[in-house]
Amino acid sequence: MASQDTDSELAQRAAAGDRGAFAALAERHYDRVHALAWRWSGARAEAEDIAQDTMVKMAGAIRAFRGESAFATWLFRIAYTTAVDHIRARSKVVAFSPAQMAELSERADCETPEDAAMNDELWRAVRRLPEQQRDAVLLVYGEDMSHGEAATLMGCSEKTVSWHLHEARKRLKISLEAV
């Protein structure tokens, strides 16, 4: 039964042409990929496009999965690059404290319309940050990744991720104070 199989087992079977195994992987990971895509794009239709493109790319690349990292990490790398590519195609001080930045992920379930509006404005401000800062914030605070995990996806060092977060907090404080 596919639901009991590990991601690595399903990936091996999918690489060998097992469509059921591929479908199980896609179903297991689609919601998280879609959530990442929404945080990057801020638009439902674009998030759908990014998530679907990620699944198509996963199908084309599944034979390249070697199990050197967790399947979810491998897939998130595909989702991350797909989201960044979509954003690029579409668009061509005193800092916030880390505790204030952590509120980004905690505000996902807003209780009042005011909280929801504030959350939306904050995410819009995050999406307007320079690319590397935006990516660091979305991965660390939006996807709850460690600095090391974010560094792996971004192809940089943990120190670089920390620096991007520091700069992002400064820019966000200035940007949101102006509102």
N, C-alpha and C positions, 0 to 999 in steps of 0.2 A: 504494500500500500504506500503510495507516494507521500502521504502526510507524515508517515513515520520515518521516511528516508531523510538523511541529512542533505544539506545543500550541496555538499561535495559529491555525494552519491548521485543525486539528481543531475548535477552538472555533467558528471561523467557519462551518464546515460543519455542526456540531451546531446552531448557532443557526438555520441555514437548514432544519433538520429532518432532517438526516442521522443516523439512529439508529446506524449503524455508527461514525461519528465520535464520537458521544457515548459509546458503549460503549468505544471505544479510550481516550478520556480517563479514563473511570471506572476501567478496568482499570489504566491507567498510574499513577494516583494513589491508588487505594484503600488500598494497604498503608500508605502514609505517613499518610493521613488516619486510618486505624485506629490506628496507633501513637500519634498525637497524642491521639486519643480515649481510648486506654488510659491514657496518662500523666495525663490529666485526671481520669478516673473511677476507675481502679484496679480495675475489674471488667470481665471479659470480655464479659458480656451487655450491660452498659451501653455499653461501647466499640463493640460491634456496632450497637446502636441509634443511637449518635451518628454513626458512620460511614455507616450507611444513611440517616439523616436528612440528612446532609451531601450525599449523592449525590442525594437527592430534591430538596433545595434547589438544588443545582447544575443539575438539569434545569429547574427553574422559573425560574432566573435566567440561564441561559446566553445568552439574547438580550441581556442587559444587559452582557455582557463586551465591553469596548471596546478591549482590548489596551493600556491605559495603563500597566499593570504586567504582570509575568509572569503567565501563567495560574496557575502553582502558588501564587503570592502571593495572587491573587484567590480561589482555591479554599481556601487556608488561612485566609483571613479568614472564609469561610463556615463552615469546620470549627471555627474558634476560637469564633465566636459561638454555634454550635450546641452545642458542649461546655459553654460557660459557661451557656447557657440550661438545659441538662440538669442541671448542678450546682446552679444556683439553684433549680430546681424540686424537686430532691431534698432540699435542705438548707435551705433558708432559715435595758545588757548588753554582752557581748563577742561579736564576730561571727566566723563561719567565714571563712576566707580565700577569695578567688576560686578558688584552686587546689583547695581542699577541695570547693567547690561544683561544680567541673568534673568531679569524680569521679562526680557523678550520672549523666552521660552515659556515662562509661567503665565503670560497673558494670552495664551492661545484660547482659553475658555473664558471669555469676558462675561461678567455678570450683568453689566449695565451698558446701555447704548453709548454712554460717555467713555467707558473703558474700551469698548470696541472701536470707537472713533480714534481714541488716543493710540490704541494698538495699531490700527491701520496707518495712521500718520507716521508712527515710528518705523514700521516696515517699509513704507514709501521712502522715508529718509535713508534707511539702510540700503535700499536698492539704488539710491542716487550716489552712494559713496563710490570712490574710485574702485576699480575692479578687484584688486587684491584685498583691499579693506573690506569691501562688501562680501567677498567670498569667505574671508576669515570669520566675520561676524555671523554669517549664515551657517557656516559649518559648526562653529563652537557654540553659539547661543541658540541658533535655530534648530540644528540637528543634534545638539548635545554631544558633540565629539570632543575628545581631548585635543590639546594643542598638537600632540604627536600625530593623532589620526588626521587632523586637518592638514598638517604639514605633509603627510604622505599623499593625500589627495591633491594638494596644491603644488606638490613638487618642490618644496622648499624646506627650510629648517624650522624647528619649533620656535627658535628665537625670532625668526622672521614673522611667523604667525603672531607671536606676542607683540611685536612691533606694530604690525598691521592693526591689531586690536586696539592698541594704545592710541594710534593715530585716528582710528575710526571713532573711538569714544570722544576724542577731542572735537572732531568734525560734527558728530551727532549733537553734542551739547550745544555747540554754536548754532547749528542748523535749527534745532528744536527750540532754543531760546528765542529765536527770531519769529517763531510762529505765534 
